[in-house]
Amino acid sequence: MADGICETGCRADVRTRLSLLQSSLIVYATALVVVLVDIADGRGFHADVDDQLRGLQIRYLLSGAGHWYDLTLPFIATPEPYVSPWSRLVDLPYVLIARGASLFLAPEMALKGAFWVWPVLMLSIFSVLSAFIARRLGEALPLSRLAQGLSLVAMTFVMVIAVVEFTPGRIDHHNVQILALLLIAAGIVRWDAAGGALIGAGSAISVVVGLECLPFVVLVYGGLVACHVFGLRAARGILIAASVAMAATTLLCAGAFLGAAGALATRCDAFSAPYILLMTGFSLIIGLCVAVTPAALRPAGRALVLAVPGVALLALAAALFPACRAGPYAVIDPLSRLYWFDRIWQEHSVLYLFANQQSDVVALVALLALTLAATLPSIMEKARNRAAPWLLLYATAVVAFVLTLLLTRYVRFPAALAPLFLPAVAGWFFDPGRNGRGRTVLTAATALCLSGIVALQVLVPRFVWRFDAADYMTFDECRTADFSVLSTVPPGRIALPNGMALSVLFAAPAGFSVGAVPFHRAAPGMKRMYEAFLSGDPAVRKAALAPFDYVAVCRFPLASDPAAAPLYAALSAGGDWPGLARVAAPVETPFQLFRIDHAALR
């Protein structure tokens, strides 16, 4: 009898795994189509300078000049050497693949292969996690196999802005953050101790990689604590497992990717001592307090047991790391904020997209809003049944969407979460046993979303762009330029507009450094560049250029106002400047290099 039960259970388990494999393949095949369309024009939707600098960071490490625990990039000097905030966790797979492939290929070809192979491999992980979560959310709802497959295809297309983070060559950290967020979501829908371990590990990894997912980690843990306080099923075991996994993953990553010195350092914009203290501290508090709290204790008592040490830990962290109270972007000075940071579209609210007529991103945001609205009737039903996994995951998707409305850099995260409900919504909608109230709610919510989108499209005034020299300095007209002139002069420090910095770094011989790149930690260098190229005060210009040996500017097809940007206007037009000696290039090129005569500089 026992053997028969085991055989039946094993068969069911095999069928479940085969079904998950089939679903994962559907998602992966659809996602590959999206990725291929994305790179059909030779450039990915998300491709940006982050990929370029990550590539330089990995190349520097593989060259043997870099050190695993030392993230200093000496080829960026502001004039102090630039220290990258980016985690080695993201670098690790590219390094391993490149070193393995270099046994058979030239090192540069092996590295380029790694940049193409690993994002596609991550896409397969993304597909498995997405299929697993979607199936868990919709497993009790009636859909034919064909309808299930079509709903998964639709889900993947709606996730497009998250899917294209896995385009070959997209080596920035956002794809890893998405995987970490899906690990958390997978743990939520499992709703058991193993799921708690996934939540803890995914939460820790997300913070190790970057701080953008920190609001979601706080929300999920807050939701789990609330479930424990009110005595919901399995919450106690999930919290204990999540706490152990977070503490273990945090300490493991600190040792593997920071080393002792890095783990003790204070870097408010990256995984370091403040976050290690908070993550391990809260893990210990939650795990121990939940484990020892008597089951008979009332909700208020359970909340108090967790709140007192939790508030004490926050106060301790605030006292130990006062610099971090100013936030991760405190390093950005007013000049760099005015001319660079405030002009980045992803650092603005969704209203910026309407005003700037970025219709492609607006359409994707609208699609996410409709997806969340479509999920609302089934969420209302789950709320009546106290279905905590559904409610917690939906709340995370909603918070991610609200953050996107406030700061569009978050758009990739609701795109990874909200569509996961679509197969379940399809099953719920086509279930003949449902009453018409849910469809009424769905119709009303959809109409409200559409009305809001149309209203914003009509009411938000459009930008009338008037580009100035600061905007021109963010462009790179030297992407395909000849840089051989750099081989004719001794290595030194180059002052240049930050938009062309990475092109110069890829082409420059060893020993050269640039004064600014468009990243927040390079703000001191950007400030110097704006003072040098835009200021009308010779003393300010001389002080800004004092640490540098050369000035480089690319010829620009549009004229700048000499009154607003004296040095940049002259050089970008192909002119000269007192105290700057032009270095003759071996071939015709828009790239212009000048030696600085500091005594004669005006």
C-alpha positions in Angstrom: 0.0 0.0 0.0 2.8 2.4 1.0 4.6 1.5 -2.3 1.5 2.3 -4.2 1.1 5.7 -2.5 4.8 6.5 -3.2 4.5 5.5 -6.8 1.4 7.7 -7.3 3.2 10.6 -5.5 6.3 10.1 -7.5 4.4 10.1 -10.8 2.6 13.3 -9.8 6.0 14.9 -8.9 7.4 13.9 -12.2 4.4 15.4 -14.0 4.7 18.6 -12.1 8.4 18.9 -13.0 7.8 18.2 -16.6 5.0 20.7 -16.7 7.3 23.3 -15.1 10.0 22.5 -17.6 7.5 23.0 -20.5 6.3 26.3 -19.0 9.9 27.5 -18.6 10.7 26.6 -22.2 7.7 28.6 -23.4 8.8 31.6 -21.4 12.4 31.2 -22.5 11.5 30.8 -26.2 9.3 33.9 -26.1 11.9 35.9 -24.2 14.6 34.9 -26.8 12.4 36.4 -29.5 12.1 39.6 -27.5 15.9 39.7 -27.0 16.6 39.1 -30.7 14.2 41.8 -31.7 15.9 44.1 -29.2 19.3 43.7 -30.8 18.2 43.5 -34.4 19.4 47.1 -34.9 22.7 46.3 -33.3 22.0 48.1 -30.0 19.9 47.0 -27.0 17.1 49.1 -25.5 18.9 49.4 -22.2 22.4 49.6 -23.6 24.2 52.5 -21.9 27.5 53.6 -20.3 27.0 51.3 -17.4 27.7 48.3 -19.6 30.9 50.1 -20.9 32.3 50.9 -17.5 31.4 47.4 -16.2 33.3 46.0 -19.1 36.4 48.2 -18.3 36.2 47.1 -14.7 36.2 43.4 -15.7 39.0 43.9 -18.2 41.1 45.7 -15.7 40.7 42.8 -13.3 41.5 40.2 -15.9 44.6 42.2 -17.0 46.3 41.3 -13.7 46.6 44.9 -12.7 43.4 44.9 -10.7 42.9 43.1 -7.3 39.7 41.2 -6.5 39.0 43.2 -3.3 40.3 46.5 -4.6 37.7 48.3 -6.8 39.9 51.2 -7.6 40.0 52.1 -11.3 43.2 54.3 -11.7 42.4 55.2 -15.3 39.6 57.5 -14.0 41.2 60.2 -11.9 39.0 63.0 -10.7 41.9 63.8 -9.8 41.7 61.1 -7.1 41.5 57.6 -8.4 37.9 56.4 -8.9 36.7 53.6 -6.6 33.8 51.6 -8.2 30.7 50.9 -6.1 29.9 47.8 -8.2 29.9 44.4 -6.7 32.4 41.6 -7.7 29.4 39.3 -7.4 28.3 40.5 -10.9 31.8 40.4 -12.3 32.4 36.8 -11.1 30.5 34.8 -13.9 32.1 36.9 -16.6 35.6 36.4 -15.2 35.0 32.6 -14.8 33.6 32.2 -18.3 36.3 34.4 -19.9 39.1 32.6 -18.2 37.7 29.2 -19.2 37.1 30.3 -22.8 40.6 31.8 -23.0 42.0 28.2 -23.0 40.6 27.9 -26.5 40.2 31.5 -27.7 42.1 34.8 -27.7 41.5 36.6 -24.4 39.6 39.5 -25.9 37.4 37.2 -27.9 36.8 35.0 -24.8 35.7 38.1 -22.8 33.4 39.3 -25.6 31.9 35.8 -25.7 31.3 35.9 -21.9 29.5 39.2 -22.3 27.2 37.5 -24.8 26.8 34.1 -23.2 26.1 34.9 -19.5 23.1 37.3 -20.0 21.4 34.6 -22.1 22.2 32.0 -19.4 20.7 34.3 -16.8 17.6 34.6 -19.1 17.1 30.9 -18.7 17.1 31.3 -14.9 14.7 34.2 -15.2 12.4 32.0 -17.3 12.4 29.1 -14.8 11.7 31.4 -11.9 9.0 33.3 -13.8 7.3 30.1 -14.9 7.5 28.6 -11.4 5.9 31.7 -9.8 3.2 32.1 -12.4 2.2 28.4 -12.1 2.1 28.7 -8.3 -0.2 31.7 -8.6 -2.5 30.0 -11.0 -2.3 26.3 -10.2 -5.9 26.1 -8.8 -7.6 27.9 -11.7 -9.0 26.2 -14.8 -7.2 26.7 -18.1 -6.5 24.4 -20.9 -3.0 23.5 -21.8 -3.2 25.7 -24.9 -4.6 28.6 -22.9 -1.9 28.2 -20.3 0.8 28.4 -23.0 -0.7 31.5 -24.5 -1.0 33.1 -21.1 2.7 32.5 -20.5 3.5 34.0 -23.9 1.4 37.1 -23.1 3.0 37.3 -19.7 6.5 37.3 -21.2 5.7 40.0 -23.8 4.3 42.2 -21.0 7.6 41.7 -19.1 9.5 43.1 -22.1 11.3 45.9 -20.3 12.6 43.4 -17.8 13.4 40.8 -20.4 15.6 43.1 -22.5 17.8 43.5 -19.4 19.1 40.0 -20.5 20.1 41.1 -24.0 23.6 39.9 -24.9 26.1 42.6 -24.0 23.9 43.9 -21.3 26.3 43.4 -18.4 25.1 46.0 -16.0 23.8 44.7 -12.6 20.1 45.2 -13.2 19.6 41.7 -14.6 21.1 40.2 -11.4 18.8 42.4 -9.3 15.8 41.1 -11.3 16.8 37.5 -10.6 17.2 38.3 -6.9 13.8 39.9 -6.8 12.3 36.8 -8.5 14.1 34.6 -5.9 12.2 36.6 -3.3 8.9 36.2 -5.2 9.5 32.4 -5.6 10.0 32.1 -1.8 6.8 34.1 -1.2 4.7 31.8 -3.4 6.2 28.7 -1.8 5.3 29.9 1.6 7.3 27.4 3.6 10.7 27.2 5.2 12.4 26.5 1.9 10.7 29.6 0.5 11.9 31.6 3.5 15.5 30.6 2.7 14.9 31.8 -0.9 13.5 35.1 0.5 16.5 35.6 2.7 19.1 34.7 0.1 17.4 36.8 -2.6 17.1 39.8 -0.3 20.8 39.7 0.7 22.0 39.2 -2.9 19.8 42.2 -4.1 21.5 44.5 -1.5 25.0 43.1 -2.3 24.5 44.0 -6.0 22.9 47.4 -5.4 20.5 49.4 -3.1 17.6 49.9 -5.5 15.8 46.8 -4.3 16.1 47.8 -0.6 12.5 49.1 -0.5 11.2 45.7 -1.6 13.3 43.9 0.9 11.9 46.1 3.7 8.4 45.6 2.4 8.6 41.8 2.2 10.2 41.5 5.7 7.6 43.9 7.1 4.9 41.8 5.5 6.3 38.6 6.9 6.6 40.2 10.4 3.0 41.3 10.2 2.0 37.7 9.2 3.9 36.4 12.3 2.4 39.1 14.6 -1.1 38.1 13.6 -0.5 34.4 13.7 -0.8 33.5 10.0 0.0 30.0 8.9 3.7 29.1 8.5 4.9 32.7 9.0 7.1 31.7 12.0 9.1 29.1 10.1 9.4 31.3 7.1 10.8 34.2 9.1 13.3 32.0 10.9 14.5 30.4 7.7 14.6 33.8 5.9 16.7 35.3 8.8 19.2 32.5 8.8 19.6 32.7 5.0 20.0 36.4 4.9 22.6 36.4 7.7 24.5 33.6 6.1 24.4 35.1 2.6 25.4 38.5 3.8 28.4 37.2 5.7 29.4 34.9 2.8 29.2 37.7 0.3 31.1 40.1 2.5 33.9 37.7 2.8 33.9 36.7 -0.9 33.4 40.1 -2.5 34.7 42.7 0.0 37.3 41.1 2.2 37.9 42.3 5.8 38.9 45.9 4.9 35.9 46.4 2.5 33.5 44.8 5.0 34.6 47.3 7.6 34.5 50.4 5.3 31.7 52.8 5.2 30.3 53.3 1.7 26.8 54.7 1.9 26.0 54.0 -1.7 27.1 50.3 -1.8 27.1 47.1 0.2 29.5 47.8 3.1 29.7 48.0 6.9 26.4 49.9 7.4 24.4 47.4 5.4 26.2 44.4 6.8 25.4 45.6 10.3 21.7 46.2 9.5 21.2 42.9 7.5 22.9 40.6 10.0 21.6 42.5 13.0 17.9 42.4 11.8 18.4 38.8 10.8 19.5 37.9 14.4 16.8 40.0 16.0 14.0 38.6 13.9 15.2 35.0 13.9 15.8 34.9 17.7 12.8 36.8 18.7 10.4 34.8 16.6 12.0 31.6 17.8 11.6 32.3 21.5 8.3 34.2 21.4 5.6 32.0 23.0 2.8 31.0 20.7 0.2 32.2 23.2 1.5 35.8 23.2 -0.9 38.3 21.9 -0.2 40.3 18.7 0.7 43.5 20.5 3.3 41.5 22.6 4.8 39.9 19.5 5.1 43.2 17.8 6.8 44.8 20.9 9.3 41.9 21.2 10.5 42.7 17.7 10.1 46.5 17.7 12.3 47.3 20.8 15.6 45.7 19.6 14.8 46.7 16.0 14.5 50.4 16.9 17.7 50.1 19.0 19.6 48.6 16.0 18.4 51.5 13.8 19.6 54.0 16.4 22.9 52.3 16.7 23.4 52.3 12.9 22.5 56.0 12.7 25.0 56.8 15.4 27.8 54.7 13.9 27.4 55.8 10.3 26.2 59.5 10.4 27.4 60.2 6.9 24.8 57.8 5.5 21.9 59.8 6.8 22.4 62.1 3.7 21.6 59.2 1.4 23.6 57.4 -1.3 23.9 60.5 -3.6 25.4 62.9 -1.1 28.7 63.0 -3.1 26.9 64.8 -6.0 27.7 68.5 -5.8 25.2 71.2 -6.9 27.0 71.9 -10.2 27.1 68.2 -11.2 23.5 67.8 -10.1 22.4 70.9 -12.2 24.3 70.0 -15.4 24.2 66.1 -15.3 22.1 64.3 -12.7 18.9 66.4 -13.0 19.0 65.9 -16.8 18.8 62.1 -16.7 15.3 61.0 -17.6 15.3 58.0 -15.3 15.9 60.2 -12.2 12.5 61.9 -12.8 8.8 60.9 -12.3 6.7 59.4 -14.9 5.4 62.9 -15.8 8.8 63.5 -17.4 8.1 60.6 -19.9 4.8 62.3 -20.9 6.4 65.7 -21.2 9.4 64.3 -23.2 7.0 62.3 -25.4 8.8 59.0 -24.7 5.8 57.1 -26.0 7.5 53.6 -25.9 8.2 53.7 -22.2 4.8 55.4 -21.5 3.1 52.5 -23.3 5.0 49.9 -21.2 4.1 51.7 -18.0 0.5 51.9 -19.1 0.5 48.2 -19.8 1.8 47.5 -16.3 -0.9 49.7 -14.8 -3.6 47.7 -16.7 -2.0 44.4 -15.6 -2.2 45.4 -11.9 -5.8 46.6 -12.5 -6.7 43.3 -14.1 -5.3 41.4 -11.1 -7.4 43.5 -8.6 -10.6 41.3 -8.5 -8.7 38.1 -7.8 -6.6 40.0 -5.1 -9.9 41.1 -3.5 -11.0 37.5 -3.4 -7.6 36.4 -1.9 -7.8 39.1 0.7 -11.2 37.6 1.9 -9.4 34.2 2.2 -6.4 35.7 3.9 -4.1 34.3 1.2 -0.9 36.0 2.4 1.5 34.9 -0.4 -0.8 36.5 -3.0 -1.3 39.7 -1.0 2.4 40.1 -0.2 3.6 39.6 -3.8 0.9 41.9 -5.2 1.8 44.6 -2.6 5.4 44.3 -3.7 4.4 44.7 -7.4 2.2 47.7 -6.5 5.0 49.4 -4.5 7.4 48.8 -7.4 4.9 50.4 -9.7 4.4 53.4 -7.4 8.1 53.9 -7.2 8.2 53.9 -11.0 5.7 56.7 -11.0 7.9 58.6 -8.7 11.3 57.6 -10.2 11.3 55.9 -13.6 14.6 54.1 -13.0 12.4 51.5 -11.1 10.4 50.6 -14.2 12.2 47.2 -14.7 11.1 45.9 -11.4 7.3 46.1 -11.7 7.8 44.8 -15.3 9.3 41.7 -13.7 6.6 41.3 -11.0 3.2 42.5 -12.2 2.9 40.2 -15.3 3.5 37.1 -13.2 -0.2 37.3 -12.2 -1.5 37.3 -15.8 -1.9 33.4 -16.2 -3.8 33.4 -12.9 -5.9 36.3 -14.0 -6.7 34.5 -17.2 -7.8 31.4 -15.3 -9.8 33.5 -12.9 -11.5 35.5 -15.6 -12.6 32.5 -17.6 -13.7 30.4 -14.7 -17.5 29.9 -15.2 -17.9 29.6 -11.4 -17.1 33.3 -10.8 -19.8 35.9 -10.3 -20.0 39.1 -12.2 -18.8 41.4 -9.4 -15.2 40.7 -10.2 -15.7 41.5 -13.8 -17.4 44.8 -12.8 -14.4 45.7 -10.7 -12.0 44.8 -13.5 -13.9 46.9 -16.0 -14.0 49.9 -13.6 -10.3 49.6 -12.7 -9.3 49.3 -16.4 -11.5 52.3 -17.3 -9.9 54.3 -14.5 -6.4 53.4 -15.6 -7.1 54.3 -19.2 -8.7 57.6 -18.2 -5.7 58.5 -16.1 -3.3 57.7 -19.0 -5.3 59.7 -21.5 -5.6 62.6 -19.0 -1.9 62.8 -18.5 -1.2 62.5 -22.2 -3.5 65.6 -22.7 -2.7 67.7 -19.6 1.0 67.3 -19.1 2.8 70.1 -21.1 5.4 69.0 -23.6 9.0 70.0 -23.2 10.5 72.4 -25.7 14.1 71.3 -25.7 16.7 74.0 -25.8 20.0 72.1 -25.7 23.0 73.9 -24.3 26.7 73.2 -24.0 26.2 71.1 -20.9 23.9 68.8 -22.9 26.4 68.6 -25.8 29.1 67.6 -23.3 27.1 64.4 -22.5 27.1 63.3 -26.2 29.9 61.3 -27.7 30.7 62.4 -31.3 34.0 60.5 -31.1 32.6 56.9 -30.8 34.1 56.0 -34.2 37.0 58.5 -34.1 40.7 57.7 -34.6 42.6 58.1 -31.3 46.1 57.3 -32.6 47.3 60.8 -31.6 47.4 59.4 -28.0 50.2 57.1 -29.0 52.3 60.1 -30.0 52.5 61.8 -26.5 53.6 60.6 -23.1 50.7 59.2 -20.9 49.0 61.7 -18.6 45.7 62.9 -17.2 43.1 64.1 -19.7 40.4 66.7 -18.9 37.5 66.1 -21.2 33.7 66.2 -21.4 32.3 63.2 -19.6 30.3 62.0 -22.6 33.4 61.0 -24.6 35.4 59.6 -21.6 34.6 55.9 -22.1 35.4 56.0 -25.8 38.8 57.5 -24.9 39.4 54.9 -22.2 38.8 52.0 -24.6 41.2 53.4 -27.1 43.9 55.0 -24.9 47.3 53.3 -24.3 48.2 52.3 -20.8 49.0 55.1 -18.4 46.3 57.6 -19.5 43.5 58.6 -17.2 40.4 60.7 -17.8 39.1 63.3 -15.4 35.4 62.4 -15.3 32.9 59.7 -16.3 29.1 60.0 -16.0 28.7 58.2 -12.7 27.7 59.6 -9.3 31.0 58.8 -7.6 32.9 60.7 -10.3 30.9 63.9 -9.4 34.1 65.7 -8.1 35.6 65.2 -11.6 32.5 66.3 -13.4 32.5 69.4 -11.3 36.0 70.2 -12.4 35.1 69.6 -16.1 32.0 71.9 -15.9 34.2 74.6 -14.2 36.9 74.2 -16.9 34.6 74.1 -19.9 31.7 76.3 -18.9 33.1 78.9 -16.5 33.9 82.4 -17.7 36.3 83.0 -14.8 39.9 82.3 -15.9 40.9 81.6 -12.2 38.2 79.0 -11.9 39.3 77.4 -15.2 43.0 77.3 -14.2 42.2 75.8 -10.8 40.0 73.1 -12.4 42.6 72.1 -15.0 45.6 72.3 -12.6 45.8 68.5 -12.0 45.7 67.6 -15.7 48.2 67.3 -18.5 45.9 67.4 -21.5 42.6 68.6 -22.7 40.5 66.6 -25.2 37.4 67.7 -27.0 35.5 66.2 -29.9 34.4 68.5 -32.7 30.7 69.0 -32.4 28.3 69.8 -35.3 26.2 72.3 -33.3 27.6 75.6 -32.1 27.7 76.5 -28.4 27.2 79.9 -26.8 30.7 81.4 -26.2 29.3 83.5 -23.3 27.9 80.4 -21.5 30.7 78.0 -22.3 33.8 79.9 -23.5 36.3 77.0 -23.6 33.9 74.3 -24.8 32.5 76.6 -27.5 35.9 77.4 -28.9 37.3 73.9 -28.8 34.2 72.0 -30.0 34.1 74.3 -33.0 37.7 73.3 -33.9 39.3 76.5 -32.5 42.2 77.1 -30.2 42.7 78.6 -26.8 45.5 80.4 -25.0 47.6 78.0 -23.0 46.4 74.9 -24.9 48.8 73.6 -27.6 47.2 71.4 -30.2 48.8 68.0 -30.7 48.8 67.2 -34.4 47.0 64.0 -35.2 48.5 61.5 -37.7 45.1 61.3 -39.5 42.0 63.4 -39.9 39.8 62.8 -36.9 37.2 64.7 -34.9 39.2 63.9 -31.7 41.3 66.9 -30.7 44.1 66.7 -28.1 45.8 69.7 -26.5 48.8 70.0 -24.1 48.2 72.3 -21.2 50.7 75.1 -20.6 49.5 76.0 -17.1 51.5 79.2 -17.0 50.0 80.5 -20.2 46.4 79.2 -19.7 43.7 81.8 -19.7 
